[in-house]
Amino acid sequence: MVQNDPVYLAKERERHEAFMLEAYKEAELAFNEDEVPVGAVIVVDNKIIARGHNTRERERSPTAHAEMNAIHNALSFFEGWRFLKASLYVTLEPCVMCAGAIISARIESVYYGTEDPKAGVCKSLYQLFSDKRFNHRPNLEGPFLQESCSAILKQFFALKRKKRLN
């Protein structure tokens, strides 16, 4: 079977890592804007159709997460609010707000970079995507580029703590 073929699996992992790298570039933009460094991209037919990163401080909005910004930026690609056959790559496991938007948008698959033990609801605190009570359950896969996705968050918060102490 093709799906169990090591060469196929290696190529699939490489493809997912390439898209996660694009999400990571969005996280770097957030870092440079003094925002929590989380980035996201939405992919359809192996093409990035939308990007987003955290802009909560700039927008002064609690909803301006990377996933929400990417979803908003993808609206013009779709004819409606259903993002069928879309995949979301995000550097940090989604929170409850973003997971709800992902479910509502009918995004097919979510690939995450690193888990979020404080607010992640897809794997860490809860497993919303596997809850059979929802009418849509996105596939969840990860982690991808975990070291890099985790390191940029740790670096950001270390700098914040250092600034606070000075």
N, C-alpha and C positions, 0 to 999 in steps of 0.2 A: 504494500500500500504506500502511496506517495507520501502521505502525511507522516508516516513513521520513518521515512528515508532520512538518514543523517544529513545528506547533502541538502535536501529540501528544507529540513529544519534549520540548518545553518544559514541558508539563504533567507529564510523567513526572519530569523533573529536579526540578521544584518539589515534587512529592510526596515524592521521596526526600530532598530537602533538609529538608522539614518533619519527617520522621522522624529525620533526622540531628540536627536541632536538639534533639529530645527526648533523643537519646543525649548530646548536648553538655551538656544540663542535668544529666544524671547525672554527667558529668565534672566539672562545677562543684561538685556535692555532694562528690565525692571530693576535689577541691582544698580545699574548706572544711574537710574532715576530715583534712587533711594527708596524704592518700593520693595516689599518682600519678594525675593526672586523666584517667582513661579511663572512658567511659560506654558503655552498650549498652542497646538495646531490642529486643524480639522482637515482630514484627508478623505477624498472621494476618488475612486478609480486610480489610486496611487499618485494622486496630485494633491498638493496642498491648496485648499480653497480659502482658508482663513487662518489668521494668526491672532494671538492675544497674549498679553501679560498683565500682571497685577498693576492696577492704576488707582488703588483705593485712596492713597494720600492725595494724588493730583486731582482726582475727581471728587474727593471728599465724599465717597460713597461706599458703604459696606458691601455693595453688590458688585463692585468693579474687580472681581477676581479674574484670573487668566482665562478660566473656562468660560465664564459668562461673557467676557469680551470677545473671545473667539466665536462663541455661538452668535453673538450679536453681529460680528463681522461676516458671518457665513450666511446671514439671512438673504442677501441679494442673490446668492447662488441657487437657492431652492425656491420653488414656486409657492411654497407654503411653509408652515412651521415644523413639518416633519422632516427630519434629517436622515431619511432612510438610506442605508448603505454607506453611511458616514462613519469614520473612525476618529476618535479624539485621542491625541497624545498629549499628556500633561506631566510635568516634571514632579508633581506632588499629588499623592492620593487625594481625590476630591472630598470636600466638606459636604455637609448635608444640603446646603443651598445648591451647590453646583451639581451634586448627584441628582437632586430633584429636577433640575433643569435638563440634565442629560437624559433622564428617564422620560420627562415630558417631551423632549425634542425627538425621542425615538432613535437616538444615536445607537448604532449597532454595536460598536466595540470601543472600549476604553483601555488605553495602554498607559501605565503610570511609571514614573521614574523611581520614586521612593515613597515608602509608607509614611503616613502622618499619625503617629500614636496619640496625638492630642485632639485631632479634629477629623481624621479620616473615617469615612463611613462606608467605604466599599470593601475594606478588608480589616482595618485596625480595630475601630470601636464597634462597628456594625458591619453587616454585609448586605447593604440595601439592594445591590444589583442581583442578588440571588434570592431575594424575598419573593416568594410565589404569589403574594397578595397583590403585587403590582401588575399592571396590564402589559408592561414592557420590562424586560430584564436584559440590559446590555451585557455583552461578554466583557470580562475583565482579565487583563493579562499584565504581568509585570513581576518584578521590577525590570526596567531597562535603563542602562547607564546610571545605576543606583549610586555609585560612588560620587560621580560628578554632581548629580542632582541633590544629593545630601550635602556634599561639601560646600556648595554655593550658599545653601541656607545656613549652615553652621558659620561660615565666614561672615555672612551678613549680620547675624545676630551677635557674633563676637564683636564686630565693629560697633554695633549699637550699644552693647554693654560697656565697651571701652570708652565711647563718647560720653556715656552717662556718668562714668566714674571720674572723668576729667573735668 
